[in-house]
Amino acid sequence: MAKEKSEKQSQSNDLKKRKPNRNKPNKKGILNKKQSQKNSSTKKPQNKKQNSNRKPKKPDVNVRIAFLGGLNEVGKNMTLYECQNDMILVDCGLAFPEPDMLGVDLVIPDFTYVEQNVDKIKGIFITHGHEDHIGGLAYLLQRVNIPVYGTKLTIGLIEGKLQEHKILDKVSLNVIQPKDKVQLGCFEVEAIHVNHSIPDALALAINSPAGLIIQTGDFKIDTTPIDGEVIDLARIAKLGEKGVLCLLSDSTNAQRPGYTASERTVGESFARLFQKADGKRLIVATFASNIHRVQQIIDVAKSVGRKVALSGRSLENVVETASRLGYLNVPEGILVSIDSVSRYPHDKLVIITTGSQGEPMSALYRMAFSEHRRVEIGTGDYVIISATPIPGNEKTVGKVVDELLKRGAEVVYERMYEVHVSGHACQEELRLMLSLAKPKFFIPVHGEQKHLRSHAQVAESMGMAPGNIYIADNGKQVELSKRKMAVVEDVPAGKIFVDGYGVGDVGSAVIRERKRLAEDGLMIISAVIDKETGMLVSGPDIISRGFVYVRDSEQLIAEAKLVAQIVIDECVHEGFVEWSRIRNRMRDDISRLLYDRTKRSPMVLPVISSI
């Protein structure tokens, strides 16, 4: 029995030796499911002291987006990103003045917040070369020196502006291409090709420790672009699969259903209209920066045997830059000087001109009102306005069209034919962008309130929670993390007026005065008083500008003079000769008289001199 027991024990030991250890990992170092469960069930619980030694979870990293321009307005686009004490800027555009901004040439963003944080800003990325994205850059770079990044055409157009401001040699300009990645501080910025009404347009994928943000810039989805470069939707989709924290997307056409037509359809319309204008001189007005449009006009002109002349300094500059950089193919000998157009028969000439928005100083405006030095409009002209009026410009464009028609020209404008397509995405394209990017949060940008709200509704219609959508405004700052989006403290943002060489010296107070002068005119009352006696030596004399014609209002002018003399006499009689007090009282009393007699309130300006 003892021997039998000993043999069984020996066999049992042998089996134990041969039995595999199922707790060992496989060759790949991965435990199978049963092993994992077994190990976890036999693991001893840690005591409280061990639990207390565990490292706490790291807090989420935040990225902030400050909107310095481009929201609730058309133009002046500028956005600032901040993460871990590093900052980058996207775009620096301008806006054109509204009708009530009398005498103002341009409107640019307020750079106060940028100047306050210039030591943190690593660079500025420009999405494309339109004025509403590059027009304010020269004014910014006069104040702060930061590197600029953009595609070859965009940088080429920027160089011309910096040359005009005499700061080209002081600025670092860096050319990037689609698919390039630039590391600035904690930000890695990737350039993504998109279609727009100017070549070399970009969307930006901005990667930071807080997450990935895509800012589309101005874009549309054109499957047959003139340059053959289709928007890189595949890259946007790939980024969407990886995870996009937030999407900032162009809202300009968010109210329009469907898709934006291809630029190529405009060329087909030009071909038909050029044939229809047989025997007439062709004048085509378009945006100076729409290089694809200019290329199509040149191509069709060549096919029908016409020369091409350019009218407008901005157009000439853009064509020169685009041709030099290879974005515009101009056949040898097809361009002629605008000064030589009188030498060519009408049926052998096409004039490309600026002024599609009816701007008062533009070439088309001067042609319509017989102020152009070289071009006189008549019955032998066929005018094509290849643009749609920007909101607010409808009346000025209509005024130009009326003048052209009065002079006998045949005019094609607005939607009479397909002579213009937008460079911005309509609703179905916006939906496609949202579906590919799959953002957690969404901020519509670039547009007025109606455009931003329509874009937000598009996002909601695709199932995005309203709480994950934010309609921002200039001066607002949003803080994003993987878990939440929050609005934080406002930043300085506003409008800076450019008037001639003056930048910011014309403010709202000056604009109010100009408006008052324009509406009610000016009356100046001048008088000379003896400094010692306070007695009136000369005057009062009155000059009226924009209020009443002096010779037709002699009684009113005489009453105003009498009031001025009474004020001076009373002040002398009361024993004081303080010029400021006399001026204030004279202004108040004469203003009251003029309103009583005319129900108008001109600006009254007393000028008191002493001898």
Buried (B, 14 or more C-beta within 10 A) or exposed (E): EEEEEEEEEEEEEEEEEEEEEEEEEEEEEEBEEEBEEBEEEEEEEEEEEEEEEEEEEEEEBBBBBBBBBBBBBBBBBBBBBBBBEBBBBBBBBBBBBEEEBBEBBBBBBBBBBBEEBEEBBBBBBBBBBBBBBBBBBBBBBBEBEBBBBBBBBBBBBBBBBBEEBEBBEEBEBEBBEBEBEBEBBBBBBBBBBBBBBBBBBBBBBBBBEBBBBBBBBBBBBBEEBBBEBBBBBEBBBEBBEEEBBBBBBBBBBBBBEEBBBBBBBBBEBBBEBBEEBEEBBBBBBBBBBBBBBBBBBBBBBBEBEBBBBBBBEBBBBBBBBBBEBEBBEBEEEBBBEBEEBEEBEBBBBBBBBBBBBBBEEBBBBBBBBEEBEBBEBEEBBBBBBBBBBBEEBBEBBBBBBEBBBEBEBBBBBBEEBBBBBBBBBBBBBBBBBBEBBBBBBBBBBBBBEEBBBBBBBBBBEEEBEEEBBBBBEBBBBBBBBEEEBEEEEBBBBEBBBBBEEEBBEBEEEBBEEBEBBEEBBBBBBBBBBBEEEBEBEEBBBBBBEEBBEBEEBEEBBEBBBEBBBEBBEEBBEEEEBEBEEBBEBBBEBBBEBBEEBBEEBBBBBBBBEEE
